[in-house]
Amino acid sequence: MQRLDAIVEKARERARFRIAALRLEHPGQDEVALGRRLVASMALRAGLLGAATGTLSLVALPVGLPAGVAISLLLEAELIFALFAESNRVLKQGGLLMIETPNAESLLVSASEFWRDPTHLAPRHPAALSLLAREYGFAIEELRAIHPLPEGNRLTADEDDPPTLRRLVDVINERIFGPQDLRLILRRG
């Protein structure tokens, strides 16, 4: 997983660099327009022009992974079905689709942090994404919450507190302050 995390981080760095370049090339365009330009340019370089819709970020994963596509962060309602259908169409059998999106199971993320980005429409629950993945012929290789919030945000219990209270604090922390993002790695059947 460390190798995959490094690949994802490099893809994010490339996307940040490219969006900065697009801001210089197209001054005055809003984030949505720049996002669409970024998607189109990345998809074109990856040979996935047909998959470039909305504000999704498509990134070809490099060597070592068969025909992979990474989708990062925003899954708009009207694009989810198209995303799965198009990914199924363009990936070879055994190809990987990686989706990272805000973690809808974290109350802090879905009730507050998610809405800081004005282009976000609604958080996507992992059960719904898993169901769609299976319906479109993908096997789930991995489904996990990633990018924990800083520890300072969490509630604490003292060592001398009763075990039931400590367990309750852990459950509350997990639900309210759960990791910020959700990662799904899917394999095309």
N, C-alpha and C positions, 0 to 999 in steps of 0.2 A: 504494500500500500504506500510506502514511502516514495517509491518510484512514481506511482501514479499521482501522488500529491505534488511531487516536483514537476511533473508534466503539466498538471493543471495550473500550477503557479506560473510556469513559463508562458502558458497560453494566456493567462490573465495579464501578465506583463506586456505581451505582444499587443493585446487588445487595448490596454491603457496607452501604450505608445502610439498605436494607430489612431485612437480617438483624439489624442493631443494633436497629431498631424492633421487630422480632418478638421479640427477646430481652426487651425491656421489656414487651411486650404479653403474653408467655407465659413468665413466669419459671419456671425449673425444668425446662423441656423440653430434651432432649438435641439434639445437632447434627443428627441424622438427622430428628427430628421438625420442627425449625426449617427444615431444608432442604426438606422436603416442603411446609411452609406457604409457603416462598418460591417454590417451583416453581408451586404452585397459584395464588398471587396473581399472579405474573408471567404465567403462561399465560392466566389469566382476562383480565388487562388486554390481552394480545396477541391474544385471541380464539382461543386454542389449547387450550381446556380438555381436549380429548381427548388431547392430547400430554403432559399432566402426569402422569408416572409416576416412581416412585422418587425419586432425589435429583438428577435432572438439573436444570440451570438453563436455562430457556427465556427468551430475550429477543428481542423483536421489534426488528429493525434499523430505524433511522429512514430518512427520506427519501433517495432516490437509489439504493436497492437494491430490486429487485422482490421483494416477499413473502419477506423473509429471516427465518431463524431462526438463532440462535446457541446452541450447546450447549457448556457450559464444564466441563471437567475430568473429571467422573466418569462413566465408561461401565461400568456393572455388566453382567456377562455376560448375565443374563437380560433386560436392557433393550436391548441393542444391536440385536437384530432388530426389536423394537418401535419403537425410535427411527427406524430407517431406513424402516420401513413407514409409520409415522404421519407422518413428515416428507414422504414421497412423497405421502401422501393429502392433507395440508393445504396444501402449497405449490402455487402455480400453475406451469405449465410455464415454465421459465426462472428460477424462484425459486431463491434461494440458501440453502444450509444450511452453516453454519460450525461446525466442531467443533474445540475445543481440549481437549487431554488431555495428561497427562504423557508425555514422550518415552521410550518403551520402548527406544529404541536407545541412550540414554545410560545407561551402566552405573551411574553414580553416582545417577541419578534412579531407575532401576528396582530397584536393589539397596538403596538407603538412603532417599533423600528421599521417594519415593513412599509408603513405609510409615509415615511420621510421622503421616499422617492415618488414624485407625483405621477410617474408613468405606471406605477403598480396598480393593478385592478383588484386582485384578490389572491390571498395565499392559497397554495394547492396542497391538500392533505396527502400524505404518503400512501394511504389506502386507495385513494382515487387514482393516483399516478400508477400504482402497482396494478390495479384493475385494468386500466387502459393499456399498460405495457403488455399484459398477458393477452388482452383482446386483439392486439395488433401483432401477435406472434413473437414477442420477446420473452426470454427467460430472465429472471431477476438474479443477477450475479451478486449484487450488493445493494443494500438499502440501509443507510446509517446517517445519523445526525453528526454534523461536523462543525468545526469552528466554535468552540465553547466561548461563552461570554466570560469576561474577567471575573475572577473569584470574588472580588470586592462587592459584586452585585448580589451575592447569595446571602440567604439567612443563615445564622449560625446557631448551633446548640452546644452547650457546655458538656464536658465529659461527665459531670456528675448529674446531668439531666437523665430522667428515666429513658430506657431504651425505646419505648413507644413514642416518646416525644422526639427523640433523635431520628427515628424512622419517618415520622410525620414531616419533620423539617427536610429530610432528604427527598421525600416525595414532592413536597411543595417546591423545593428548589429545582427538581427535575422538570416539573410541569411549567413553572413560571419562568425560570432562568435557563431553560434547556438550550442546547447549541443553536447557533444562529441559522445554519443552513442544513439542507438535506441533500444527500448525494445518492443517486440511483445509478447503478451500472447495469446495463441491460445487454443481453446477447441475442442477436437476431437468430431465430430458428430456421 
